[in-house]
Every structure is written in structure tokens, then in C-alpha cells.
Amino acid sequence: MKLNTIMPARLQPYFEQELRAYRAALEKNQFSIAWRHLERAHIIGQAYPWEHSYVHWKMLFFGTRIKSTKEVIGQIPRLLVGGVKSFVGKIPVGNTGGANVPSLRPMEIPQDIQQIISRVK
């Protein structure tokens, strides 16, 4: 079993770029764009416990910001177990992390993100 602990330094800038784009869109109340960047950050960071949990925390905050009870309630179990699942390498690859998708469903990784992940590993 492979234990994941730290995101590779070469992947970190892509994760941070998505979070910056999320914050910029959120400041402009561009909620669908902000959410898309959170989903992309989730895909990039989901294999690493801290980053995975951090994105779920941001998704929980987002749910409160848009007053979505479904998102807030959906993020609580993801926050509790997401980081642990990352640590032991048992993640549903490509899952976008929101309450709008089943938490254990693997999903197709967008091509540009797949290329980034392949390049930096």
C-alpha cells in the first residue's frame, strides 16, 4: 500500500493556481466559475491528505456562501474521511468532490489536468 503524504512540489503550482482562480471568481460573485476551479483543485489535490481536506473545507465554505444546505451537509463526511482516504491511496480518481456527485464515484479526469499530473509524476 502506498501512503501519500506530501504533494509533489512540481504539482503544487497548478493546485494553487486553481485556488487563486476560485478566490478571484468568488470575489466577483461568479459562483459557477468559482465552483469549477474548486472542482479542478479537488481533482489535482485529492491524492494528498492536506490538499484534499483543504478543498473540502473550501467547498463547505462555498456551500455556506451560496446558502446550499445540500452542499454543506454533503461536505461534512467528505471533510471527515477525505484526507484519510488520500493518505492510504483509496480515492475515487477524478471525482470532483462536490455534493452533486457520489463521493466514491471515479470520474474522467479532464485532459489538461491529466497531462499536468502525468508530466509532474
C-alpha positions in Angstrom: 0.0 0.0 0.0 1.3 3.4 -1.0 0.9 6.1 1.6 0.5 9.7 0.3 1.7 12.5 2.5 3.0 15.4 0.5 2.0 16.9 -2.8 5.0 16.9 -5.2 6.5 20.4 -5.5 6.0 20.4 -9.2 2.3 19.8 -8.9 1.7 22.5 -6.1 1.7 25.5 -8.5 -1.2 24.0 -10.5 -3.2 23.4 -7.3 -2.5 26.9 -6.1 -3.4 28.4 -9.5 -6.9 26.8 -9.3 -7.4 28.1 -5.8 -6.4 31.6 -6.8 -8.8 31.5 -9.7 -11.5 30.2 -7.3 -10.9 33.2 -5.0 -10.9 35.7 -7.9 -14.2 34.4 -9.2 -15.8 34.3 -5.8 -14.8 37.9 -5.2 -16.8 38.8 -8.3 -19.7 36.6 -7.3 -19.1 34.4 -10.3 -20.2 31.3 -8.5 -20.3 28.8 -11.3 -16.7 29.7 -12.3 -15.5 29.7 -8.7 -17.0 26.2 -8.2 -15.4 24.9 -11.4 -12.0 25.9 -10.1 -12.7 24.2 -6.7 -13.6 21.0 -8.6 -10.3 21.3 -10.6 -8.3 21.9 -7.4 -10.0 18.8 -5.9 -9.0 16.6 -8.8 -5.4 17.9 -8.6 -5.1 17.6 -4.9 -7.3 14.6 -4.0 -4.4 12.2 -3.7 -2.8 14.3 -0.9 -4.4 14.5 2.5 -3.8 18.1 3.4 -4.8 19.5 -0.1 -7.8 17.1 -0.3 -9.1 18.2 3.1 -8.4 21.8 2.3 -10.5 21.8 -0.8 -13.4 20.1 1.0 -13.1 22.9 3.6 -13.3 25.5 0.8 -16.3 23.6 -0.6 -18.0 23.7 2.8 -17.4 27.4 3.0 -18.7 27.8 -0.6 -21.9 25.9 0.4 -22.5 28.4 3.2 -21.7 31.3 0.9 -24.4 30.2 -1.6 -26.7 29.0 1.1 -26.8 25.4 -0.1 -27.8 23.1 2.7 -27.1 20.1 0.4 -23.5 21.2 -0.2 -22.8 22.0 3.4 -24.2 18.6 4.6 -22.5 16.8 1.8 -19.1 18.3 2.7 -19.1 17.2 6.3 -18.5 13.5 5.7 -16.0 14.3 2.9 -14.1 16.5 5.3 -14.0 13.7 7.9 -12.8 10.9 5.7 -11.3 12.5 2.5 -7.9 13.2 3.9 -7.7 9.7 5.4 -8.6 8.1 2.1 -5.9 10.2 0.4 -3.3 9.1 2.9 -4.0 5.4 2.2 -4.4 5.8 -1.5 -8.1 4.9 -1.8 -9.6 7.8 -3.7 -12.1 7.8 -6.5 -9.8 9.2 -9.1 -11.1 12.2 -11.0 -14.1 12.8 -8.6 -14.9 16.5 -8.5 -15.7 16.5 -4.8 -19.0 18.2 -4.6 -22.2 17.0 -3.0 -23.7 16.9 -6.5 -21.7 13.7 -7.3 -21.5 10.4 -5.3 -18.4 10.6 -3.1 -17.0 7.3 -4.2 -17.6 7.6 -8.0 -14.5 7.7 -10.1 -14.8 10.2 -12.9 -12.9 11.1 -16.0 -10.1 13.5 -15.4 -10.1 16.5 -17.8 -7.4 16.1 -20.4 -5.4 19.2 -19.4 -5.3 18.1 -15.8 -4.3 14.5 -16.8 -1.5 16.0 -18.8 -0.3 18.0 -15.8 -0.4 15.0 -13.5 1.4 12.8 -16.0 4.1 15.4 -16.5 4.9 16.1 -12.9 5.0 12.5 -11.6 
